[in-house]
Amino acid sequence: MWNRESNLRFDVADLIERAKRLPKPKVESVSINVPFLTVNVSASNIEKKVAREVLIRLRDKRVLVAWECCNSCIRNALISIQEIRSLLVDKQVELPNEDSPMFLLFDLMLTGIRQFLTFTERKDPFLYRDEYLGALEVLRGHLLRCIDQIAKLSGTKPSLSNRLAFDSEWSPERYIVSPKGRGNCAPTEINRQGYPK
């Protein structure tokens, strides 16, 4: 794993509020985790089908499991991230309901991708290589945590290489989960249970 620091943080406050409003399941449910929040939800058959397809397509994305070592790798990683973004948007279109847990998980991934791409637009990856690689590591961990939750909701397991070890817990320092933390980008205050104060 790269030992490069990054100040990249994902603003997911709106998504956390949406997650709190997800419909409560009437029958069988699954607990999914989004940054500092656990919700019980259920997925429709359409959501499960779309999720399985996404998981199959993502397992061949080298950006999720390979190291970057040269300018060509950086270029290929950025192309791969754009491809993941397109895949997720296409699959959201197939979902019948924007208030579904699967749509929310895809949105959580897209939020990280959009904010990472904004970061790379502000700081050229080829000029600020170490900062880029640190930010990419943060994004990769974010995407892998989301993939874990998608797999859980769809009742399957992701078939990704284990070459990259990542902490499956959401890191408080990587997320803005409350509108209070937006103004100055100071770390959001988290209580012992991991929920915003």
N, C-alpha and C positions, 0 to 999 in steps of 0.2 A: 504494500500500500504506500502511496506517496506520502511523505511526511511534510507536506507543504501546508502552510496556514492559509486560510481564506476568510475574508470578512463577509462573504456572500451569505445572506439570510433571506429566507422565503417568507413573504407576507401572505399568510393563509387565514387571516382573521375572518374574512367573509366566508370562506369555505367552512370554517369551524362553526360559525353561526348557522349555515345551511345544514351541516351535519346534525346539529341539535334539533332541527326541525324535520328530519327525515321521518316518514310515517312509521309508526310502531307496527311491527309484524303481528298479524293476527294468529299465526300458527308457528311453525318451526322457524327459529331464527339463528343467526350467527353473530358473534361479537366481532366487530372490526375496530381497528385502532387507527385514528388519524392523529395528528400531533396533539397529544395531551388530552384526548377524549376517546372514550370507548362507547360505541353505540351498538345496540342490538338491531339487526336488520335482516331482511330476507331478500333473495334475488329471484326474479322470474326466470322462466326457462329461456326466454330471449336473452336476458342479461347474462346468464350462464354460458350460453352458446357464443355470444360476442366476446365474453371474457376469455373463454378457452382459445378462441382464434387469436386474440391479442397476445396471450401468453405464448402461443406457438410461434407467432411472428417475432416476438421480442427475443426469443431464445437465440436467434441468429444475429442479433445486433451486437457486434464486437465492442461498441462503445460501453456496453454494460459489463463486459468481462475482460477487456484487454487493456494493456498499458499503452500510453502514448510516449513515443521516444523521439520523434522528429517532426518537422513541419508537415510532412505528408500525413502523419498520424493525426496531427491537430486538424488538418483540413478534412480528413475522412471522418473524424469524430463529430465535427460540426455538421457534416452532411448527414451522418447517421442520426444525430439528434433531430434534425429537421424531418427526416423520414419517420421517426417515432412520433413526432408532433402530428404529421399528416395522418398517420395510422390512427392515432387516438381521436382526432377530430372526425375522421371518416366513420369510426366505430360509434362515436357519440350520436352521429346522425341516424344510425341504425336503431338506437335505443328509443323505445316508445315514450319515455317519460324523462324529462330533465330533472325531476325531483327524486330520481332513483339513486340508491347507494352506488351502483356501478358508474353512473354518470358522474357522481361526485368524486369517486376515486380517479376516474380519467381526468377530471378537472384538476384534481390535486397534482397529478403528474404534469399536466399542461401548465399549471401555474409555475411549477419549478422550472420547466423548460423555458417558458417565456421570460422569467426573471433572469435565468442564466444567459439567455441570448441577449437580453438588454445589457447585462454585465459585459459580455464579450464585444458588444457594439461600442461600449464606452472605453474599454481597454482592449486594444488589439492583442489577440492571443499570441501573435508572433513576436510582439515587442515586450509583452508582459507575460512571458511564458510561465514563470513560477506561479504567479497569481492565477493564471488561467488553469493550470493543472490542479491547484488547490480548489478552485471553484468547481472544476469538473468532478473532482472527488466528492465534493459536497452534493452536487447534482446526482451523481451516480448512486450514492447512499440513499438519497431521497427517492429516486426512482425504484430502487430495489426494495425499499420498505413498502412503497405503494404496490409493487408487484406481489409482495407477500400477502397483502390484504386482499388484492383482487383474486389471488389463488384461493384464499380462505373463503371468500364469498362465493366463488364459483364451484367450490368443492373439489378442487384439483390441486396439483402441486406444480410450481414453476420448474422448468427443466433448464435452469441456467447453470453455467459453469460455476464451480465453487472456488475459482482462482482468486476471486476478490472477497476477502472477508469483510463483512460490514456488521455494524452493530444494529440489531433489529429494533432497538428503542429509538424513539424520536428524541433528538438532542435539543434541549431547551435553547441553547445558544444559536441554533440554526433557523429558528422560526419566530416570526412575529405572529402571535395567536390572539392578540387583543388590539382593538383600535387604539388603546392608550399607548402602545409601543411604537406607533407609526411615525409620529412627528420627528423624534430625534434619533430613531433607529437604536435606541438603548435596548438592551435585552429585556424581554417581557418578563415580568415577575411571575414566578411559578411557585405554587405552594408544594408541600411535601407529597401530595398525591399526584402532582404533575399538572394540575389544572391552573389556568390563569387566575390570579387574585382579582 
